[in-house]
Amino acid sequence: MKGQVFEIFGFLILAIAVIGVILLIRYFMIGSYGKTVLAMVERHVYEEVHAGVNSIFFMTEEKSGRSMMELVGIAAYTGNDTVNFGPGVGDVNVVKELEWRLDALYGKGKWHVRVPYPDITPDVQIVMVLDASASMCYAVKEISTRLPAVIESFISAGKKVSATLYILPGGADCCNGYKLQCSDQFPETPYFHCRGITDIESSCDTKTAKGVGVQTDEDYGHGIACAVEAGPVEEWSPLSVKLGIIISDELPEGSECFSSSRFGCCPGQDYVEQRKSLEAGIKSAQENKIPIFTIQQIDFTGKDRKECGTICFKNAGCPGGVCANQDLLLQCACTDLVTQYHQDMASATGGKAFTLDSISASDIIDKINQIIVEAKPVKKPSLEAGSAVPSYKNTRVVEVLIPVSVSGIYTKAYVTQWS
């Protein structure tokens, strides 16, 4: 009997062991299967997120006609979330374009995007407007030779700079053999161009003033507005730092005051048309987000007394057709008001006003050189959009390779999504 009992107990223990092994095997099989299913589900969700992100970056933004990937690449190049395509298209805010698309796809508060911006120095594009009245005769010869050379020096140093000089209508005939016109006196290079402002007025909403007594050769308010709207010869690039420069020693449309019998500078309120011209330039520069820098030079022989030097230019109204040693009365008499106009233009547009007490064209060139050297964009370290990534959520991160426009390098967009 005892042997049978022990045998039964042995079989019972064996049965229990076998059942335990079977249960363990089933447990691990079910657990492994569950984990496999969960992994497959998570992988499926990730692929959906990945496909959604890719579809967003390949969408076309209607205003610019560029894909979102291109826009992010341009933003990465300029270091700015807002890309300016110049007159016509205007600004495109890349962050806002990403936001409404990703909100529609994943819902508000369920995603985040970060795109590190590489350290790149963008191109510089400049439009300049030159006063074409006789008082600028002292400068035209040296400007025509040195200004193109300055631009080329930046190119040689590896900084891509281009400039288009627009000369106002009129064009004084100077005694030094030069005319305040482009003609053949300003050399044409791949990076420097000279044009008359009238050559581009058909492309501008703003025109230089017309009418009897209007000094169109000094109308730099309307002139810079037109130059900004039409852009340089190459057209405005969304990738560039854009600048405007005015070179003049008088009020826009001239310092002459026809509403008064006095000769010289009149009270500021008498210059109604001059102020309108200035405001037109400010408005256009502000709308197109282009800072304007002004350069004012006065030929003082007695600064405290506002005494002037003289100029020589050709005019049929003078004896022998030559107006030699003409006193620069208006230019000196209105110095303070001209300075105020220039400061108003510069401060309203984010530029800077330079006032020089000599008529050396070298000083003008030095200031232009300084403006270009200091031309640096306000850059952000990265593009950030969406909500902060929660630490308590199961998140999915998709990386998208972004070509940075014209630079030959890449950055990445890191898109994080959660439920």
C-alpha positions as CSV (number, residue, x, y, z in Angstrom):
1,M,0.0,0.0,0.0
2,K,2.7,2.4,0.9
3,G,4.4,1.9,-2.4
4,Q,1.2,2.7,-4.2
5,V,0.7,5.8,-2.1
6,F,4.2,7.1,-2.9
7,E,3.6,6.3,-6.6
8,I,0.3,8.3,-6.6
9,F,2.0,11.2,-4.8
10,G,4.8,11.1,-7.4
11,F,2.4,11.3,-10.2
12,L,0.5,14.1,-8.5
13,I,3.7,16.1,-8.1
14,L,4.6,15.5,-11.7
15,A,1.2,16.6,-12.8
16,I,1.4,19.7,-10.8
17,A,4.8,20.5,-12.2
18,V,3.6,19.9,-15.8
19,I,0.6,22.1,-15.2
20,G,2.8,24.8,-13.8
21,V,5.2,24.7,-16.7
22,I,2.2,24.9,-19.1
23,L,0.8,27.8,-17.3
24,L,4.2,29.6,-17.3
25,I,4.6,28.9,-21.0
26,R,1.1,30.3,-21.7
27,Y,1.8,33.4,-19.6
28,F,5.0,34.2,-21.3
29,M,3.5,33.5,-24.7
30,I,0.6,35.8,-24.1
31,G,2.8,38.5,-22.6
32,S,5.1,38.4,-25.6
33,Y,2.2,38.5,-27.9
34,G,0.8,41.5,-26.1
35,K,4.0,43.3,-26.2
36,T,4.3,42.5,-29.9
37,V,0.8,43.9,-30.5
38,L,1.6,47.1,-28.6
39,A,4.8,47.6,-30.5
40,M,3.0,47.1,-33.8
41,V,0.3,49.6,-32.7
42,E,2.9,52.2,-31.6
43,R,4.9,51.7,-34.8
44,H,1.7,52.2,-36.8
45,V,0.9,55.5,-35.0
46,Y,4.5,56.7,-35.5
47,E,4.3,56.0,-39.2
48,E,1.0,58.0,-39.3
49,V,2.7,60.9,-37.6
50,H,5.7,60.6,-39.9
51,A,3.6,60.6,-43.0
52,G,1.6,63.6,-41.7
53,V,4.7,65.6,-41.0
54,N,6.1,64.9,-44.4
55,S,2.8,66.0,-46.0
56,I,3.0,69.3,-44.1
57,F,6.5,70.1,-45.3
58,F,5.7,69.3,-48.9
59,M,2.6,71.5,-48.9
60,T,2.7,74.7,-51.0
61,E,2.1,78.0,-49.3
62,E,-0.2,79.9,-51.6
63,K,1.1,83.5,-51.2
64,S,4.7,82.7,-52.1
65,G,4.2,79.6,-54.2
66,R,6.9,77.9,-52.2
67,S,6.7,74.6,-50.3
68,M,6.8,74.7,-46.5
69,M,10.2,73.0,-46.6
70,E,11.6,75.8,-48.9
71,L,10.1,78.4,-46.6
72,V,11.7,76.8,-43.5
73,G,15.0,76.6,-45.4
74,I,14.8,80.3,-46.2
75,A,14.0,81.1,-42.6
76,A,17.0,79.1,-41.5
77,Y,19.2,81.0,-43.9
78,T,18.1,84.4,-42.8
79,G,17.6,83.5,-39.1
80,N,14.1,85.0,-39.1
81,D,10.7,83.4,-38.8
82,T,9.2,86.0,-41.2
83,V,10.4,85.9,-44.8
84,N,10.1,89.1,-46.9
85,F,9.6,88.5,-50.6
86,G,9.5,92.2,-51.4
87,P,6.7,94.2,-52.9
88,G,3.9,92.1,-54.4
89,V,4.2,89.1,-52.2
90,G,5.3,90.8,-49.0
91,D,5.9,88.9,-45.7
92,V,5.3,85.2,-45.1
93,N,5.3,84.2,-41.4
94,V,6.7,80.7,-41.5
95,V,5.7,79.9,-37.8
96,K,2.0,80.8,-38.4
97,E,1.9,78.8,-41.6
98,L,3.2,75.7,-39.7
99,E,0.9,76.3,-36.8
100,W,-2.4,76.3,-38.6
101,R,-1.5,73.2,-40.6
102,L,-0.2,71.2,-37.6
103,D,-3.2,72.3,-35.5
104,A,-5.5,71.0,-38.2
105,L,-3.6,67.7,-38.4
106,Y,-2.9,66.9,-34.7
107,G,-5.0,69.4,-32.7
108,K,-3.9,72.4,-30.6
109,G,-1.5,71.7,-27.8
110,K,-0.5,68.3,-29.2
111,W,2.7,69.1,-31.1
112,H,5.9,71.1,-31.1
113,V,8.5,72.0,-33.8
114,R,12.0,73.2,-33.4
115,V,14.4,74.0,-36.3
116,P,18.0,75.1,-35.2
117,Y,19.2,78.0,-37.4
118,P,22.8,77.7,-38.7
119,D,25.1,80.6,-38.3
120,I,25.1,82.1,-41.8
121,T,25.9,85.6,-43.0
122,P,23.3,86.5,-45.7
123,D,23.8,88.6,-48.8
124,V,23.4,92.4,-48.6
125,Q,21.3,94.3,-51.2
126,I,21.3,98.1,-51.4
127,V,19.3,100.6,-53.3
128,M,20.7,104.2,-53.2
129,V,19.2,107.4,-54.3
130,L,21.4,110.3,-55.3
131,D,20.4,114.0,-55.3
132,A,21.1,115.2,-58.9
133,S,21.2,118.9,-58.2
134,A,24.2,121.1,-58.9
135,S,25.2,121.2,-55.2
136,M,26.3,117.6,-55.5
137,C,28.8,118.3,-58.3
138,Y,31.7,118.0,-55.9
139,A,30.9,114.4,-55.2
140,V,29.9,112.8,-58.5
141,K,33.4,112.2,-59.9
142,E,34.8,110.4,-56.9
143,I,31.6,108.5,-56.2
144,S,31.5,107.2,-59.7
145,T,35.0,105.6,-59.4
146,R,35.2,104.6,-55.7
147,L,31.7,103.3,-55.0
148,P,31.9,100.4,-57.5
149,A,35.3,99.6,-56.1
150,V,34.0,99.5,-52.5
151,I,31.3,97.0,-53.5
152,E,33.9,94.8,-55.3
153,S,36.2,94.9,-52.2
154,F,33.4,93.2,-50.2
155,I,32.9,90.6,-52.9
156,S,36.7,89.9,-52.9
157,A,36.5,89.5,-49.1
158,G,33.8,86.9,-49.4
159,K,30.8,89.0,-48.5
160,K,28.3,89.1,-51.3
161,V,27.1,92.7,-51.6
162,S,25.2,94.3,-54.5
163,A,24.1,97.9,-55.0
164,T,21.9,99.8,-57.4
165,L,22.3,103.5,-57.5
166,Y,19.3,105.5,-58.7
167,I,19.9,109.1,-59.8
168,L,17.0,111.5,-59.5
169,P,15.8,113.3,-62.7
170,G,17.6,116.4,-63.9
171,G,21.2,115.7,-63.8
172,A,23.3,118.8,-63.3
173,D,26.1,119.4,-65.8
174,C,29.2,120.0,-63.6
175,C,32.2,122.0,-64.5
176,N,34.5,119.1,-63.7
177,G,33.3,117.4,-66.9
178,Y,30.9,115.1,-65.1
179,K,27.1,115.0,-65.2
180,L,24.9,113.8,-62.5
181,Q,23.6,111.0,-64.7
182,C,24.5,107.4,-65.0
183,S,25.5,107.4,-68.7
184,D,29.0,106.0,-69.1
185,Q,30.4,107.6,-65.9
186,F,29.3,104.9,-63.6
187,P,30.8,101.5,-64.6
188,E,28.4,98.6,-64.8
189,T,29.7,95.5,-62.9
190,P,28.0,92.2,-61.9
191,Y,27.4,93.8,-58.4
192,F,27.0,97.5,-59.1
193,H,24.5,99.2,-61.3
194,C,23.4,102.7,-62.0
195,R,20.0,103.7,-63.3
196,G,17.9,106.9,-63.6
197,I,14.9,106.8,-61.3
198,T,12.7,107.5,-64.3
199,D,13.8,104.1,-65.7
200,I,11.9,102.3,-63.0
201,E,8.9,104.6,-62.3
202,S,6.6,102.4,-64.3
203,S,7.3,99.6,-61.7
204,C,6.5,101.9,-58.7
205,D,3.3,102.9,-57.0
206,T,5.1,106.1,-55.9
207,K,6.4,108.5,-58.5
208,T,8.7,111.6,-58.2
209,A,6.8,114.8,-58.0
210,K,5.8,116.7,-61.2
211,G,4.7,120.3,-61.8
212,V,5.9,123.8,-62.2
213,G,8.6,124.7,-59.7
214,V,9.1,121.2,-58.4
215,Q,12.7,120.3,-57.8
216,T,12.6,116.7,-59.2
217,D,16.4,116.4,-59.0
218,E,16.1,116.6,-55.2
219,D,12.9,114.6,-54.6
220,Y,14.6,111.9,-52.7
221,G,11.5,111.1,-50.5
222,H,9.4,109.9,-53.5
223,G,12.7,108.6,-55.0
224,I,13.6,106.3,-52.2
225,A,9.9,105.1,-52.1
226,C,10.1,104.1,-55.8
227,A,13.6,102.5,-55.4
228,V,12.3,100.4,-52.5
229,E,9.2,99.3,-54.4
230,A,11.0,98.5,-57.6
231,G,14.0,97.0,-55.8
232,P,17.6,96.7,-57.2
233,V,18.4,95.5,-60.7
234,E,18.6,91.9,-59.5
235,E,15.2,92.3,-57.7
236,W,14.8,91.9,-54.0
237,S,15.8,88.4,-52.7
238,P,14.0,86.9,-49.7
239,L,17.4,85.7,-48.5
240,S,19.1,89.1,-48.2
241,V,19.6,91.9,-45.8
242,K,18.0,94.9,-47.5
243,L,19.2,98.5,-47.1
244,G,18.3,101.9,-48.6
245,I,20.7,104.9,-48.7
246,I,19.9,108.6,-49.5
247,I,22.7,111.0,-50.4
248,S,21.5,114.6,-50.4
249,D,22.3,118.0,-48.9
250,E,18.8,119.6,-49.3
251,L,15.2,119.0,-48.4
252,P,13.2,116.6,-50.7
253,E,11.9,118.6,-53.6
254,G,14.3,121.3,-52.8
255,S,14.9,123.9,-50.0
256,E,13.4,126.7,-52.0
257,C,10.3,128.2,-50.3
258,F,7.9,129.6,-52.8
259,S,5.3,130.5,-50.2
260,S,7.5,133.2,-48.8
261,S,9.1,136.3,-50.2
262,R,12.2,135.8,-48.1
263,F,15.3,134.2,-49.6
264,G,16.9,131.4,-47.7
265,C,15.3,128.8,-45.4
266,C,11.7,129.3,-44.4
267,P,9.9,128.0,-41.3
268,G,9.4,124.3,-41.3
269,Q,5.6,124.5,-41.7
270,D,6.0,126.2,-45.0
271,Y,7.5,123.1,-46.6
272,V,4.3,121.2,-47.2
273,E,5.3,119.3,-50.4
274,Q,8.7,118.6,-49.0
275,R,7.1,116.9,-45.9
276,K,4.8,114.9,-48.1
277,S,7.7,113.6,-50.1
278,L,9.5,112.6,-46.9
279,E,6.4,110.8,-45.6
280,A,6.0,108.9,-48.8
281,G,9.6,107.6,-48.5
282,I,9.0,106.6,-44.8
283,K,5.7,104.9,-45.6
284,S,7.2,102.7,-48.4
285,A,10.3,101.8,-46.3
286,Q,8.2,100.8,-43.3
287,E,5.8,98.7,-45.4
288,N,8.7,96.9,-47.0
289,K,10.7,96.7,-43.8
290,I,13.8,98.3,-45.3
291,P,15.9,100.6,-43.1
292,I,16.9,103.9,-44.7
293,F,20.3,105.5,-44.0
294,T,20.9,109.1,-44.9
295,I,24.1,111.0,-45.7
296,Q,24.0,114.8,-45.6
297,Q,27.1,116.9,-46.4
298,I,27.3,120.7,-46.2
299,D,30.1,122.9,-47.6
300,F,30.5,125.1,-44.6
301,T,33.0,128.0,-44.7
302,G,31.6,129.4,-41.6
303,K,29.5,126.9,-39.7
304,D,28.3,129.2,-36.8
305,R,27.1,131.8,-39.3
306,K,25.8,129.2,-41.8
307,E,28.1,130.5,-44.5
308,C,28.6,128.4,-47.5
309,G,31.2,127.5,-50.0
310,T,30.6,127.7,-53.8
311,I,30.0,125.4,-56.7
312,C,30.5,125.5,-60.5
313,F,28.0,124.1,-63.0
314,K,26.9,124.7,-66.5
315,N,23.6,126.5,-67.2
316,A,22.4,128.5,-70.1
317,G,21.0,131.1,-67.7
318,C,24.5,132.1,-66.6
319,P,27.0,134.3,-68.4
320,G,28.8,132.2,-71.0
321,G,26.7,129.2,-69.9
322,V,28.8,128.6,-66.8
323,C,27.6,129.3,-63.3
324,A,30.9,129.7,-61.6
325,N,31.3,130.3,-57.8
326,Q,27.6,130.1,-57.0
327,D,27.0,130.4,-53.3
328,L,25.3,127.5,-51.7
329,L,22.9,129.7,-49.7
330,L,19.9,127.4,-49.4
331,Q,21.9,124.4,-48.5
332,C,23.6,126.0,-45.6
333,A,20.7,128.1,-44.4
334,C,18.5,125.0,-44.2
335,T,21.1,122.7,-42.7
336,D,19.2,122.2,-39.4
337,L,15.9,121.4,-41.1
338,V,17.6,119.0,-43.6
339,T,19.3,117.3,-40.6
340,Q,15.9,116.9,-38.9
341,Y,14.3,115.5,-42.1
342,H,17.1,113.0,-42.4
343,Q,16.8,112.0,-38.8
344,D,13.1,111.6,-39.1
345,M,13.6,109.3,-42.1
346,A,16.2,107.2,-40.4
347,S,14.6,106.8,-37.0
348,A,11.2,106.0,-38.5
349,T,12.6,103.1,-40.6
350,G,15.3,101.7,-38.4
351,G,18.3,103.3,-40.2
352,K,20.8,105.9,-39.2
353,A,21.4,109.5,-40.2
354,F,24.9,110.8,-40.9
355,T,25.7,114.5,-41.0
356,L,29.1,115.4,-42.4
357,D,30.7,118.9,-42.2
358,S,32.8,118.6,-45.3
359,I,32.1,118.0,-49.0
360,S,34.7,115.3,-49.5
361,A,33.3,112.5,-51.5
362,S,35.7,110.2,-49.6
363,D,33.6,110.9,-46.5
364,I,30.5,109.7,-48.3
365,I,32.3,106.5,-49.4
366,D,33.5,105.9,-45.9
367,K,30.0,106.1,-44.5
368,I,28.6,103.8,-47.2
369,N,31.4,101.3,-46.3
370,Q,30.5,101.6,-42.6
371,I,26.8,101.0,-43.3
372,I,27.7,97.8,-45.3
373,V,30.1,96.5,-42.6
374,E,27.5,97.0,-39.9
375,A,24.7,95.5,-41.9
376,K,23.8,92.4,-39.9
377,P,20.4,90.8,-39.6
378,V,18.6,90.3,-36.3
379,K,18.8,86.5,-36.1
380,K,17.1,84.0,-33.9
381,P,18.9,80.8,-32.8
382,S,16.0,78.6,-33.9
383,L,12.4,78.4,-35.1
384,E,10.1,77.3,-32.4
385,A,6.4,76.6,-32.8
386,G,3.6,74.8,-30.9
387,S,3.3,73.9,-27.3
388,A,5.9,72.9,-24.7
389,V,6.6,69.1,-24.8
390,P,5.0,67.5,-21.7
391,S,7.3,65.2,-19.7
392,Y,4.4,62.9,-18.6
393,K,3.2,62.0,-22.1
394,N,4.2,59.3,-24.6
395,T,5.7,61.4,-27.3
396,R,6.8,60.7,-30.9
397,V,9.6,62.6,-32.5
398,V,10.0,62.9,-36.3
399,E,13.1,64.4,-37.8
400,V,12.9,66.1,-41.2
401,L,16.1,67.0,-43.1
402,I,15.8,70.7,-44.3
403,P,18.1,72.1,-47.0
404,V,19.1,75.6,-46.1
405,S,18.6,77.8,-49.1
406,V,21.6,78.5,-51.4
407,S,24.1,77.6,-48.6
408,G,24.7,73.9,-49.5
409,I,24.1,72.9,-45.9
410,Y,21.3,71.2,-44.0
411,T,19.5,71.6,-40.7
412,K,16.8,69.4,-39.2
413,A,13.2,70.0,-38.1
414,Y,12.3,68.2,-35.0
415,V,8.6,67.6,-34.8
416,T,7.3,66.2,-31.5
417,Q,3.7,64.8,-31.3
418,W,1.6,63.4,-28.4
419,S,-2.0,62.4,-27.8
